[in-house]
Amino acid sequence: MDLDAYTFLHRPSWDRLDHLATRRKKLTGPEADELVRLYRLTSQQLARLQSRSADAELVAGLSAVLTRARGRVLGARTDTLREIGRFFTHRFPAALYRSWPWWVSVATVFVLASAVLGTWVARSESARRHLGLDTDTDRLTRAGGDFETYYYEHPHDAFAAQVWTNNAAVAAVALFMGVLILPAVYALAMNALNVGVSAGLMADAGRLDAFFAYILPHGMLELTAIFVAGGAGLKLGWTLVDPGRESRPQALARQGRATAVIASGLVGVLLVSGFLEGFVTPSGLPTAVRIGIGALAELGFLAYVFGLGRRAVLEEETAAAREHMSGNIPGGNPEPVAGVLGSTLAATALK
């Protein structure tokens, strides 16, 4: 099967199904019948796409359309709290899991670049001259210097709020400017430069242990959130370069929705990292305890992505396969459903 041709052929009916599923007005009888027919047909088409290893984002987008259509067919009403819960237990972790090759790649390049730069700065005076760094760095690197006082010179709550705002701005640039690719790369490069230079100067002063003591408690989760933002942004930009089996507007719309889900979820992740930076990093707790708290937060996030996220993706695929096997909407028989949702009766049943 030619997946490009198959997608192009059936895209209008998928768009029509989504229109009917999200339409606020009550459906007419013929529209209700059309909704049921398109739902059954699209569920079968989704299963065919999955059996041909179609693009994961295309499958996810089509699964979302079917979910909305199922709610409309069954007369389900939106429960706000339930939808919020589902966002954090299904949609957000699934979006993170689907994009993990991108943000893990960003993390790898970022860490390697920072390590190489930090080593260069620590071992070479010419490196510091080339980067325009002040030759006298004692004010920054000494015990109780600028590097350390940055974390505790302001009230904890105000500092946490400031950090959250700053990190959200960096993540937003990486996410939504990623469509242009270069701005996202520049933002990530500047952050890698800052980390590498700081590490190099502290290492040159013999205080690399203090660098990690102040960076790791919050930095593990904070940088991971930046990596996720950068990876999702670059994936959005690459979709413009290579839309795959869809037209560029369709591919961008699909990936844009996934990016928006990640952006919304990262607000909470950055809030946690801001709390760690504002209250844990500058606290009087032993260094091992502070780093341990940061490590637990990071491990919790990774378990969330590769545990809950992977399970959410598998559930979507299993549900789609089950619908294909049954050949109808969940819990029903094709013929009775079609009969019940006749023109006049369906017009009153569907809201």
N, C-alpha and C positions, 0 to 999 in steps of 0.2 A: 504494500500500500504506500502510495506517495503521500507522506504526512503533510507536506506543503499544500498539495492540491486538496487533500481531505479537509484541512483546517480552513482553507479559503472557501471551499464549497459550503461548509456548515456554519461558518461564522455568522452570517445573517440570522439564522434560526437561533443561535445562542444569544445574540444581542436582543432578539425579539423576546426570548424567554426571560431574560433579565429585566427587560422593560415591563413585561406583564407582572413579574414578581415584585417589582419595586414601585409600581404605580399606586398612587395614594387613593385614587377613585375606586369605587366598587366596580368589579368586572361585569361585563354583560355576559349573557349565557354563552354565546359563541366564543367570547374571549376566555371564559373559564374552561370550556372544552379544549381550546387551543393551548392553554397553559398546561393542562394535564397531558395532552398529547406530546407537547414539546418536552415536558419533564421526562416522560418515559423514554422518548427518543434520545434525548441528550444524555441520560444516564447510561444508555447502551453505547453511545458514541464515546463517552468518557472512558468506559472500560476498554473499548478498542484502542484508544490512544494510549492507555496505560500498558496494554499488552504489546504495543510497538515501541515502548520506551520513549514516549514523547517528552518534550521539554517539561521539567518539573513545575515551572511557574505557570505554564499553560494549563497543566493538570490542576494545579492549586486554584487558579482563577475560575476554571470551569466547575470545580467542586464547590466553590463559594457561590456561584450562580445557582447550582442545584440546591444548596442549603437554603438560600433565600426563597427559591421556588417551592421547596417542600413546606416551608413555613406558611407560605401563602395558600398552598393547596389544602393543608390541614387546618387552616384557620388559626394558626398560632399567633398569639399576641406577644409583643416584645416585652420582656422583663428586663428592665435596665440593669438591676444588680446582677442578674444571671448573665447578661451580655458582657458586663465588665469582668465577671469571673471567667467567662469563656475566653475573653481576650487574653487574660494572663495565663490561662491553663492550656489554651490551644493555639490561638492565632499568633500571638507574639513569639512563643517558643518555637512554633513551626516555621515562622519566617526566619528566625535566627538560625535554625538548623539547616534550612534550605540554602542559606547564604554562607555557611561556615567555611567552605573552601576559599572564598574571597577574603573574609576578615582574618582567617588564620594566615593566609599568605601575606596580608598587610602586616600582621603582627610579626611574622618572621623577618620580613625585610626591615621593619622599623627597629627591632631589637638588634639585628646584626649591624645596621647602619649606626645606631647609637653606640654600640660596643666598639666598633672600629674607630669612630670619631673620638670617643672618650679616651681610647688608648693612644691615639695620635696626639691629642691635646695634652695628655698626662706626660708623654715622653718627649715631646718636641716643643722647644721654645718658638721655632719658626712657625709651627702650626698656630700657636696663639697669636703671633704677629700677623699671619695671613688672615686670621679670623677677626682681627682688630680688637683683640682682648687686652685689657689693661694688664701691664706687667706686674703691678702690685695688686694681688688678689687676697691679701691677708684679711681685709675687711669683710670679704665674702666668706672665706673658708675657715677662719679661726673659730674656736669654740665660742659659742654665743654670738657669732657673726651674722651677717645678713641672711645667709642661707637658712640658718636655724630660727632666727627671730621672725622670719616671714610667717612661720606657722603659729606663733603664739603672741604676737604683738597686738593683735586685735581681739575683741570679745569672741568667744567660740561661736555663738549663734550667728553673729554678723559675718564672721569669716566663712562659716559653712555656706551661708546664703550667697556670698560673693563667689565662692568657688563653684557652687552649683551653676550660677548664672554664666560664669566664664566658660566652664566646661560645656554647658549646653550650647553656647555660641560656637565653640570650636566644632562640636559634633554636628551642628546645623550646617556649617560651611562644608564639612566633609560629606554630609549626606546629600544636601540639595544642590551644591555646586559640583557634585560628582558627575552630573550630566555633562558638564564641560570638561571633565577629567583633570585638566591641568590645575584649576584652583584647589581641588581636593588633594592632589599630589603635593602642591605647594604647602597647604596647611599641615599635612602629615610630615613633610620634610622639615618645616620650621619647628614642629614639636620634637622631632627626632634630634634636630640640632640643639635645641635647648637642653634636652636630657643628656645628650652626649657631652656637651660642653660643661655642664654642671658636674657630671660624673668625673670628667677629666681633670677639672680644676681641684675637686675635692681629693681625687687620687694623688695628684701632684703634691698636695699639702699633707698627705698621709692620713686623710680623714675619710677614706672611702667607706669605712664602717658607719660613720655618721650619716653619709649620703643615703645608704640603704636603710638606715634606721628611721629616717624621716620620709623616704620615698615609698618604701614597700607597704606600710600599713594601709594607705589609701590608694597608692599608685597602681597596684595590681588590677583592682577593679576599674579604676578610673581610666587607665590606658586601654584595658580591654574594651570598655565602652567606646573609646575613640577609635580603636581598631574596627569594631563592628560598624560604626558610622562610616569610616573610610571605605571599608569593604563593600558595604551596601551602596554607598555613593558611586564608587567605581563600577559596580555591577550595573547601576542605572545608566552611567555614561556609556558603558560597553554595549548596552542594549541599543543605544542610538547608532553605534557603529555596526553592530551585527544583530539585527532584530530576529534572526532565525527564520522560523516558518511563518511569521506574521508580518503585517505591514509595520512600518516604524511607529505610526501613531498608536496602533493597537498594542505593540510590544511595550512602548513607553508607558501607556496607560496601565497595563498589567503590572509592570515592574514598579511604576510609580505608586500603586496601591500597596505593594509589598514594602516599599521604602517608607511609606507613611506609617504603616503598622510598626516598623522597627523604630522610627523616630518617636512615636508615641510611647512605646515601651521603654526606650532609653531614658526618657525623662525620669522614670522611677529608679533606674539603675544609677544614673548620675546623682540622684538625690541621696542614695545610700552612700556612694563614694564621697559626696560632699560632707555628709555626716561624719564619715570616718576621718576625713581630712580636718574637719573643724573640731572634733571632740576626741578622737582616738590618737591621731598622730602627735598632737602637742601635749597629750596627757602625761601625767607622772608615772604611768605604768611602766614596768620593765620593758626593755626593747623587744625581748623574745615574745612577750605577751601581746604587744602592739602589732608586731609582724604576724603573730599567730591569728589575731582577729582578722587582719587583712587577708591572710591566706584562706581562712574559713569562708569569708565573703566571696573570694574568687572561686574557690572550689564549689561553693553553692551555686554560683552563676553557671559554671561549666556543667554541673550536674543538671541544672535546669534546662540548659540547651540540649545536651546530648542524651539526657534521660527523658524529660517531659517533652521536649521538642521532637525528638525522634519518634516517641510514642504517638504524639499528635499527628504526625505525618503518616505513620502506619495506619492509624485509625481512619484517616481520610481515605487512604487507598483501599482499605478493607471495606469501608462503607460503600464506596463506589462500586467495588467488585460485587458486593452482596446485592446492590440494587440492579446491577446488570444481570446477575443470575436469576433474580426474581422477576425481572422484566417489567416492574411496575413501581409505584410509590411504596415506601416502607409500610408494612403491616396490611397491605391490601391485595386484592385480586384484581387483575386488569379489567376484567369485564364488569364486575359489580361496581368498581370505582367509576368507570366510564358511564355506567348507567345512572349511578347516583348523582354524578355531576353533569346531569343533563342541562340543557340550555337554561330553562327557567329556574330550576331548583338551584343550580350552581350560582346563578346570579345573586341569590339570597344567602347562600352558604359562605361564599368567599367574600372577605371583607378587605 
